[in-house]
Amino acid sequence: MNPSSQPNVLLIMDDQHRHDYLGSAGASFINTPHLDRLADNGIRFSQCITNCPVCAPSRIALASGYQPSRIGSQGNNSYLPGQVTTYYQRLRDAGYRVGCVGKLDLAKPDSYNGRNGDRPRVYGWGFTHPVECEGKMHAGMNDEPRGPYGFWLQERGLYDAFRADYKQRAARGWIKEASHDSVLPADAFEDAYIGQRSVEWIETISDDYPWHLFVSFVGPHDPFDPPSEYSDRYRHAEMPPPIESSRSSKPDWVNNRRVDMTAEEVAHTRRQYCGATELIDDQVGAIIDAVARRGMMDNTYIIFASDHGEMLGDHGLYTKSLPYEASIRVPLIVTGPGINGRHTSDALVELIDVNPTICSLAGLPPQDGIDARSFGDILLNDVQTHREEAVSAIRNFRLIRTQDYKLIQHENDITELYDLRNDPDELHSVSKDHPEVVRDLQSRLGPRFQFLP
């Protein structure tokens, strides 16, 4: 393999970004020009499903290519098993410099990321140039810094104010009483820090070998706390109303998570969420500009995705870990050499499929045994379909989703079936009306979650 002939791969991920909060997805109420530019130059996938709608399992699945439950990851208290090969290792072994800037969540219970974000564990995952940062709550809920961002804030005299603010938010609850502006200036907000460190990484990485950089922002994850410079842009903006559903239409454990909020309180959280997202969009623009300044755009694939969505008031619910569309569908945009732009694909894909797709774009052969499948033929060969169904699971439920239906098996509770063509808001379960569809999807669901031998 000639190193100089291999493409670079830039994967940008944010945290808890629902699929429909992008200008290119038709959201006129949010400003995302840089992500929209990626969509204009590449392919936006409208039907990308996360394999687990919570941070650590989703990211462990992406790194490994396995359904997270197959390797023991069903909640945030998870580690990537040491014997499992990551795609980062595969790229490294193929001659790539492999970097990360931001949140990894591959060993979430091990809370110390190292002063410089280069704890020894990260090299074992395959990274050669790491800057592993803390998540927002991770950074703000400790009495001393746990990673490079916290130490950076401490050096600038900002850490104590940041920590005090987050402890107050935690005491009041992360959503209803804690969605106020950050106490930090915009240039000290963590996603701005991650963006700047990513720009520096691209500006300084040697070009004698190909590189893969995984940029992982920590927003727009709650608390919804953009700096005032960004929240001011949405302070009085009109927001789409949330989906409303009756309690009788959902299982008890879901109803127990509903939050009692007024329409204005929901709109406020949505405005704050938009502000946090626009800050990330600005950083994405700066990162793309850095690639362009190096003269690398013609040989770099750029992928944007998120680990899971955010309910943001739909069905009276917030955050993730839920089986409904706002929680399980995520943005996915791919652009680069040979990809025709201005195209939206409705092909059904799973987030883990990014793993073998990156490897195939880098010229690596398929990896045996993993659950993920490359969608490279959609990108380069104008193929229209990918999967017949996608699955997602966490301890409370397992689901299988086709283009037409979604079957949700709740643990020790009801089974829901939604006709997505006629009821995209998932208001009325039709499980009793279509028992044949329930049986068919149940028969296809179980084999997708078999454990490894």
C-alpha positions in Angstrom: 0.0 0.0 0.0 1.5 3.3 -1.1 0.8 5.7 1.8 0.6 8.8 -0.4 -2.2 7.3 -2.5 -4.6 6.5 0.4 -7.4 9.0 1.2 -7.7 10.8 4.5 -10.9 10.3 6.5 -12.3 12.9 8.8 -15.2 11.6 11.0 -17.0 14.4 12.9 -19.5 13.3 15.5 -21.6 15.3 18.0 -23.5 14.1 21.0 -27.3 13.8 21.2 -28.1 15.5 17.9 -31.6 14.5 16.6 -31.9 13.8 12.9 -34.2 16.6 12.0 -32.3 19.6 13.5 -30.4 20.4 10.3 -31.1 23.0 7.7 -30.5 20.4 5.0 -33.2 18.2 6.6 -35.7 21.0 6.2 -35.4 22.7 9.6 -35.8 26.4 8.7 -35.6 27.4 12.4 -32.0 26.4 12.9 -28.8 27.8 11.2 -26.4 25.0 10.2 -24.7 26.4 7.0 -21.5 24.4 7.3 -23.2 21.0 7.8 -25.6 22.0 5.0 -22.6 22.6 2.8 -21.4 19.1 3.5 -24.8 17.8 2.5 -24.7 19.9 -0.7 -21.4 18.3 -1.6 -22.2 14.8 -0.6 -25.0 12.4 0.5 -27.3 12.9 3.4 -28.8 9.7 4.8 -32.3 10.4 6.2 -32.8 6.9 7.8 -29.7 6.3 9.9 -30.5 4.4 13.1 -28.3 4.2 16.2 -27.7 0.7 17.5 -28.2 1.9 21.1 -29.6 5.3 22.0 -27.1 6.1 24.7 -23.5 7.3 24.5 -21.1 4.5 25.5 -22.8 1.5 23.8 -23.4 3.5 20.6 -19.7 4.5 20.4 -18.4 1.1 21.4 -20.6 -0.4 18.6 -19.2 2.1 16.1 -15.6 1.3 17.1 -16.1 -2.4 17.0 -18.7 -3.0 14.3 -20.7 -5.2 16.6 -24.2 -4.8 18.0 -23.4 -3.4 21.4 -25.4 -6.1 23.3 -23.4 -8.8 21.6 -20.2 -7.6 23.4 -21.8 -6.8 26.7 -22.6 -3.1 26.3 -26.2 -2.3 27.2 -25.7 0.9 29.2 -23.3 3.7 29.9 -21.4 1.8 32.5 -19.5 0.0 29.7 -16.1 -0.8 28.5 -15.0 -1.8 25.0 -13.7 -5.4 25.5 -9.9 -5.5 25.1 -10.0 -8.5 22.8 -12.3 -6.8 20.3 -10.6 -5.2 17.2 -11.5 -1.6 16.5 -11.5 0.0 13.1 -9.0 2.5 14.5 -6.6 -0.4 15.0 -7.2 -1.6 11.4 -6.4 1.8 10.0 -3.3 2.1 12.1 -2.1 -1.3 11.0 -2.7 -0.3 7.4 -0.4 2.7 7.7 -2.7 5.5 8.9 -2.0 8.1 11.5 -5.1 7.9 13.7 -6.1 10.8 15.9 -9.0 11.8 18.1 -10.1 15.1 19.6 -13.0 15.0 22.0 -15.2 12.4 23.7 -14.6 8.7 23.1 -16.6 6.9 25.9 -15.0 3.6 25.2 -14.2 3.1 28.9 -16.7 5.4 30.6 -16.3 4.1 34.2 -12.6 4.9 34.0 -13.1 8.6 34.6 -9.5 10.0 34.3 -8.6 10.9 30.7 -5.2 12.2 31.5 -3.9 15.8 31.6 -3.2 15.7 27.8 -5.9 13.3 26.8 -3.4 10.6 26.0 -3.9 8.0 28.7 -2.1 4.7 27.7 -5.5 2.9 27.2 -6.2 5.1 24.2 -3.2 3.8 22.2 -4.5 0.2 22.7 -7.7 1.2 20.9 -5.6 2.1 17.9 -5.1 5.9 18.2 -1.6 7.2 17.4 -2.3 10.9 18.1 -5.0 11.2 20.7 -6.6 14.1 22.5 -9.4 12.4 24.5 -11.6 15.0 26.3 -14.2 14.7 28.9 -18.0 14.9 28.3 -19.7 18.1 29.6 -21.1 16.5 32.8 -17.9 14.6 33.2 -15.9 17.8 33.1 -18.3 19.8 35.3 -19.2 17.3 38.1 -15.7 16.6 39.6 -13.8 18.6 42.2 -10.7 18.5 40.1 -10.0 18.2 36.4 -10.3 14.8 34.8 -9.0 15.5 31.4 -7.4 18.1 29.1 -10.4 20.4 28.9 -10.7 20.7 32.7 -7.0 21.4 33.1 -7.2 24.0 30.3 -10.1 25.8 32.1 -8.2 25.6 35.3 -5.1 27.3 33.7 -7.4 30.1 32.6 -9.0 30.6 36.0 -12.4 29.4 34.7 -12.7 25.9 36.2 -14.2 26.8 39.6 -17.0 28.9 38.1 -17.8 26.1 35.5 -17.8 23.5 38.2 -20.1 25.5 40.6 -22.5 26.1 37.7 -22.8 22.4 36.9 -23.3 21.4 40.5 -26.2 23.8 40.7 -27.7 22.5 37.5 -27.4 18.9 38.8 -29.1 19.8 42.1 -32.1 21.3 40.2 -32.3 18.7 37.5 -30.5 18.8 34.1 -33.5 19.9 31.9 -36.4 22.0 33.3 -34.5 24.1 35.8 -31.1 24.0 34.3 -31.3 25.1 30.6 -29.7 28.5 31.1 -26.7 30.0 29.3 -23.2 28.9 30.1 -21.2 30.9 32.6 -18.3 30.6 30.1 -17.5 32.8 27.1 -18.0 31.3 23.7 -14.3 30.7 23.1 -14.0 28.7 26.4 -17.0 26.5 25.8 -15.9 22.9 25.4 -17.1 22.4 21.8 -15.1 25.5 20.8 -12.1 24.0 22.6 -12.6 20.7 20.7 -13.0 22.6 17.4 -9.8 24.6 17.9 -7.8 21.5 19.0 -9.0 19.7 15.9 -8.0 22.6 13.7 -4.5 22.5 15.3 -4.3 18.7 14.7 -5.1 19.1 11.0 -2.7 22.0 10.6 0.3 20.1 12.1 -0.2 16.5 11.2 2.5 15.2 8.7 1.3 14.5 5.2 3.7 11.6 4.6 1.1 9.1 5.7 -2.7 9.2 5.3 -4.6 10.1 8.4 -7.9 9.5 10.1 -9.2 12.0 12.6 -12.2 11.4 14.8 -13.6 14.7 16.1 -16.2 14.1 18.8 -18.0 17.1 20.2 -19.8 17.0 23.5 -22.9 19.0 22.6 -25.7 19.6 22.0 -26.1 17.1 24.8 -27.9 18.4 27.9 -27.7 20.5 29.9 -28.8 22.9 27.1 -26.2 25.6 28.0 -24.9 27.4 25.0 -22.8 30.6 25.7 -24.9 33.7 25.4 -23.4 34.7 22.1 -25.2 31.7 20.6 -28.3 31.5 22.7 -29.0 35.2 21.9 -29.5 34.2 18.2 -32.5 32.1 19.2 -33.8 34.0 22.2 -37.2 34.7 20.7 -37.2 32.4 17.8 -40.2 30.4 16.8 -39.8 26.7 17.5 -41.7 23.7 16.1 -44.1 22.3 18.7 -43.4 18.9 20.3 -45.3 15.8 19.4 -48.0 15.2 22.0 -49.3 11.7 22.8 -51.6 10.2 25.4 -50.3 8.2 28.4 -52.5 5.3 27.4 -50.5 5.0 24.1 -47.1 4.3 25.8 -45.8 1.7 28.3 -45.5 2.6 32.0 -41.8 3.0 32.1 -42.0 5.5 29.3 -44.8 7.4 31.0 -42.8 7.6 34.2 -40.1 9.6 32.3 -42.5 12.3 31.1 -41.6 15.8 32.2 -44.3 18.3 33.1 -43.4 21.5 31.2 -45.3 24.4 29.7 -45.2 25.1 26.0 -42.9 28.0 26.6 -40.5 25.9 28.7 -40.3 23.3 25.9 -39.7 26.1 23.4 -36.9 27.5 25.6 -35.1 24.2 25.7 -35.4 23.9 21.9 -33.9 27.4 21.4 -31.0 26.5 23.7 -30.5 23.3 21.8 -30.4 25.2 18.5 -27.8 27.6 19.9 -25.6 24.8 21.1 -25.9 23.1 17.6 -25.0 26.3 15.8 -21.8 26.6 17.8 -20.9 23.1 16.7 -21.7 24.0 13.1 -19.3 26.9 13.3 -16.6 24.6 14.6 -17.3 22.2 11.7 -16.8 25.1 9.3 -13.4 25.9 10.9 -12.3 22.3 10.7 -13.3 22.0 7.0 -11.4 25.2 6.3 -8.3 23.8 7.9 -8.5 20.8 5.6 -8.9 23.1 2.6 -5.9 25.2 3.7 -3.7 22.1 3.6 -4.9 21.4 0.1 -6.4 18.1 1.2 -10.0 18.4 0.2 -9.7 16.4 -3.0 -8.3 13.4 -1.1 -10.3 13.5 2.1 -13.6 11.9 3.0 -15.6 13.8 5.5 -18.4 12.1 7.5 -20.7 13.7 10.0 -22.9 11.7 12.4 -24.2 11.7 15.9 -24.3 8.9 18.5 -28.0 9.1 19.3 -30.8 11.6 19.2 -32.7 13.8 21.7 -36.5 13.7 22.4 -36.5 17.4 23.2 -40.1 17.4 24.5 -41.7 15.0 22.0 -44.2 12.8 23.9 -43.3 14.8 27.0 -39.9 13.2 27.0 -36.3 14.4 27.1 -32.8 13.1 26.4 -32.4 9.5 25.0 -32.6 5.8 25.9 -36.0 5.7 24.3 -37.3 3.7 21.2 -38.9 6.6 19.4 -37.7 8.3 16.2 -36.2 11.5 17.8 -34.1 9.2 20.1 -32.9 6.6 17.6 -32.5 8.4 14.3 -29.3 10.4 13.8 -27.8 12.7 11.2 -25.4 11.1 8.7 -23.7 13.0 5.9 -20.8 11.8 3.7 -18.8 13.7 1.2 -15.5 13.2 -0.6 -13.8 11.9 -3.8 -16.1 10.2 -6.2 -19.3 11.0 -4.3 -21.9 12.9 -6.2 -23.4 15.8 -4.2 -26.8 17.2 -3.5 -28.3 13.8 -2.9 -30.5 12.5 -0.1 -30.6 8.8 0.4 -33.5 7.1 2.1 -31.6 3.9 2.4 -31.9 2.3 5.8 -28.5 2.2 7.5 -27.2 1.5 11.1 -24.6 3.7 12.7 -22.2 0.8 13.1 -22.1 0.7 9.2 -19.9 3.7 9.3 -17.1 1.4 10.6 -16.7 -0.9 7.5 -17.6 2.0 5.2 -14.5 4.0 6.4 -12.4 0.8 6.1 -13.6 0.2 2.5 -12.9 3.9 1.5 -9.4 3.4 2.9 -8.9 0.3 0.7 -9.1 -2.3 3.5 -10.8 -5.7 2.9 -14.0 -6.5 4.8 -13.6 -7.6 8.4 -15.0 -11.1 9.1 -17.6 -11.7 11.8 -18.8 -8.1 12.5 -22.5 -7.1 12.3 -21.8 -3.9 10.4 -22.0 -3.6 6.6 -20.3 -1.1 4.4 -22.6 1.3 2.5 -19.8 2.2 0.1 -21.9 1.1 -2.9 -24.4 3.8 -2.1 -21.6 6.4 -1.9 -19.7 5.5 -5.0 -21.9 3.2 -7.2 -25.3 4.8 -7.0 -26.9 1.8 -5.3 -30.2 2.8 -3.7 -30.8 0.3 -0.9 -28.7 -1.1 1.9 -30.6 -2.9 4.8 -34.1 -4.4 4.9 -34.3 -3.6 8.6 -32.3 -1.8 11.3 -32.3 -2.7 15.0 -31.6 -0.8 18.2 -31.7 -1.9 21.9 -31.0 -1.0 25.5 -32.0 -2.8 28.7 -35.6 -1.5 28.6 -36.4 -2.5 25.0 -35.4 -4.1 21.7 -36.7 -2.8 18.4 -36.6 -3.6 14.7 -37.4 -0.9 12.1 -38.2 -1.3 8.4 -39.1 1.5 6.0 -42.8 0.8 6.8 -43.0 -0.5 10.4 -41.3 -0.3 13.7 -41.8 -3.1 16.3 -40.8 -2.3 19.9 -40.5 -5.1 22.5 -40.5 -3.5 25.9 -39.0 -5.5 28.8 -41.8 -6.9 30.9 -44.3 -4.6 29.2 -46.3 -4.1 26.0 -45.2 -4.6 22.4 -45.7 -1.6 20.2 -46.0 -1.6 16.4 -46.1 1.6 14.5 -47.0 2.2 10.8 -44.4 4.7 10.0 -45.8 5.6 6.6 -49.2 6.7 8.0 -48.2 7.5 11.6 -44.6 9.0 11.6 -45.2 10.6 15.0 -45.8 7.2 16.6 -49.1 8.1 18.2 -51.1 4.9 17.7 -49.7 1.3 18.1 -51.3 -1.0 15.5 -49.9 -4.3 17.0 -53.5 -5.7 17.5 -54.5 -4.8 14.0 -51.5 -6.4 12.2 -50.6 -9.6 14.1 -48.9 -11.0 10.9 -46.5 -8.0 10.8 -45.8 -8.5 14.5 -45.0 -12.2 14.0 -42.8 -11.5 11.0 -40.7 -8.7 12.7 -40.4 -10.8 15.9 -38.9 -13.6 13.9 -36.4 -11.3 12.4 -35.5 -9.5 15.6 -34.1 -12.3 17.7 -31.2 -13.4 15.4 -29.9 -9.9 15.3 -29.0 -10.0 19.0 -27.2 -13.4 19.4 -24.2 -13.3 21.6 -20.7 -14.0 20.3 -19.4 -17.6 20.9 
